[in-house]
Amino acid sequence: MKGAGPAGHDPLPKYDGAAAARRYSEAWAKAASCVAVPHEPGSPLHQPPHLGPVSIVDDDPFVRAATSSLVRSFGWEVQVFASAAAFLDSDALYLTRCLVCDIEMPQIDGIELLDRLNQAGSRVPALFITAHATERVRERALAAGALCVIEKPIDALELEKWITRALGRE
């Protein structure tokens, strides 16, 4: 019997927060320092890995689940939020590389969320999705700084195109 752990296993090592933080910082630095390298002359460059999630904010649980599944199928990390307030209260606010957000939500709508992010100095690329894409809604969303307004039901190819553009991979 080696250690005091269950069934004769060694006990778990003591957690070293400083070492974990150092490993985390080193991993981020390594990912951020990736250099784009062409794989053959005249071909598109390999892109460095994206460094944060695509955050999806939608009050409809079915749309949220379907959209997150679709975005994951494209190969991107996803975080989901049931409201703008939940997103604003999260740590994802500082890591999000692209925001996919419903416009019509209770309390804080998507356009107000983007306005708040802009006021706070965040310049996260935002894509809006809505079932009510009137010309007035489009104007408000684009004036707030959104890249686009996509009508529900979401077209997979259109969503992929806009996220790719938002992440600078085109």
C-alpha positions in Angstrom: 0.0 0.0 0.0 1.7 3.1 -1.2 -0.1 6.1 0.2 -3.1 7.1 2.2 -5.3 7.5 -0.9 -8.4 5.3 -1.6 -7.8 1.7 -2.5 -4.0 1.9 -2.0 -3.4 4.7 -4.5 -1.2 7.7 -3.7 -3.2 10.7 -2.4 -3.8 13.6 -4.7 -1.0 16.1 -4.7 -1.6 19.4 -2.8 -3.0 22.1 -5.2 -0.4 24.7 -6.0 -2.3 27.8 -7.1 0.8 29.7 -8.1 2.1 26.8 -10.3 -1.4 26.5 -11.9 -1.5 30.2 -12.7 2.0 30.0 -14.2 1.0 27.0 -16.4 -2.2 28.9 -17.5 -0.2 32.1 -18.3 2.4 30.1 -20.3 -0.3 28.3 -22.3 -2.0 31.5 -23.2 1.3 33.1 -24.1 2.2 30.2 -26.3 -1.2 30.2 -28.1 -1.0 34.0 -28.6 2.5 33.8 -30.1 1.5 31.4 -32.9 2.8 32.8 -36.1 0.8 32.4 -39.3 2.8 30.1 -41.7 1.8 29.4 -45.3 1.5 25.7 -46.1 2.4 26.2 -49.7 3.1 29.3 -51.9 -0.1 31.2 -52.8 -2.3 29.3 -50.4 -4.2 30.9 -47.5 -2.2 31.1 -44.3 -2.7 28.8 -41.4 -4.4 30.8 -38.7 -3.3 30.8 -35.1 -5.9 29.3 -32.7 -8.6 31.5 -31.5 -8.1 32.5 -27.9 -11.6 32.5 -26.5 -15.1 31.3 -26.8 -18.0 32.3 -29.0 -20.5 33.5 -26.5 -24.2 32.9 -27.3 -26.8 34.9 -25.4 -30.4 33.9 -26.0 -33.4 33.7 -23.6 -34.9 30.8 -25.6 -33.4 27.5 -24.3 -34.1 25.7 -27.6 -32.5 28.3 -29.8 -29.5 28.6 -27.3 -29.0 24.8 -27.4 -29.3 24.5 -31.2 -27.1 27.5 -31.9 -24.4 26.3 -29.5 -24.4 22.8 -31.0 -24.1 24.3 -34.5 -21.2 26.6 -33.5 -19.4 23.7 -31.7 -19.8 21.7 -34.9 -17.8 24.4 -36.7 -15.0 23.7 -34.3 -15.3 26.7 -32.0 -15.5 26.8 -28.2 -18.9 28.0 -27.0 -20.3 29.5 -23.8 -24.0 30.0 -23.4 -26.0 32.5 -21.4 -29.8 32.7 -20.8 -29.7 36.5 -20.5 -27.7 39.6 -21.1 -27.4 40.1 -17.3 -25.9 36.6 -17.0 -23.3 37.4 -19.7 -22.4 40.7 -18.1 -22.0 39.0 -14.7 -19.7 36.3 -16.1 -16.0 36.0 -16.6 -16.7 35.2 -20.3 -17.2 38.9 -20.8 -13.4 39.3 -20.8 -12.6 36.2 -22.9 -15.3 36.3 -25.6 -14.0 36.6 -29.1 -17.4 36.8 -30.8 -20.9 37.4 -29.4 -23.9 35.8 -31.0 -26.9 37.4 -29.4 -30.7 37.5 -29.7 -32.1 41.0 -30.0 -35.4 40.6 -28.2 -34.9 39.5 -24.6 -36.5 40.5 -21.4 -34.8 43.2 -19.2 -31.7 43.9 -21.3 -32.2 43.4 -25.0 -29.3 42.5 -27.3 -28.8 46.0 -28.6 -28.7 47.5 -25.1 -26.1 44.7 -24.2 -23.9 45.8 -27.1 -24.3 49.5 -26.1 -23.2 48.6 -22.6 -20.2 46.7 -23.9 -19.2 49.6 -26.1 -19.5 52.0 -23.2 -17.2 49.8 -21.2 -14.6 49.8 -23.9 -15.2 46.3 -25.2 -15.0 45.9 -28.9 -16.1 42.3 -29.2 -17.6 41.5 -32.6 -21.3 41.0 -32.3 -23.7 39.1 -34.5 -27.4 39.5 -33.8 -30.1 36.8 -34.4 -33.8 37.6 -34.4 -37.2 36.4 -35.4 -38.3 40.1 -36.0 -35.8 41.6 -38.4 -37.6 44.8 -39.3 -35.7 47.5 -41.1 -35.7 49.6 -37.9 -34.3 46.8 -35.9 -31.5 46.3 -38.5 -30.7 50.0 -38.4 -30.5 50.0 -34.6 -28.3 46.9 -34.5 -25.9 48.1 -37.1 -25.7 51.6 -35.6 -24.8 50.0 -32.3 -21.9 48.3 -34.0 -23.2 44.8 -34.9 -21.6 43.1 -37.9 -24.9 41.7 -39.1 -28.5 40.7 -38.2 -29.4 37.1 -39.0 -33.0 36.1 -39.2 -34.3 33.0 -37.4 -34.4 30.2 -38.3 -30.6 30.5 -38.5 -29.0 29.5 -41.8 -25.9 27.4 -40.8 -23.7 28.6 -43.6 -24.5 32.3 -43.0 -23.8 31.9 -39.3 -20.5 30.2 -40.0 -19.5 32.9 -42.6 -20.2 35.7 -40.1 -18.4 34.0 -37.2 -15.4 33.3 -39.4 -15.4 37.0 -40.5 -15.7 38.1 -36.8 -12.7 36.0 -35.8 -10.7 37.3 -38.7 -10.2 34.0 -40.4 -11.2 34.9 -43.9 
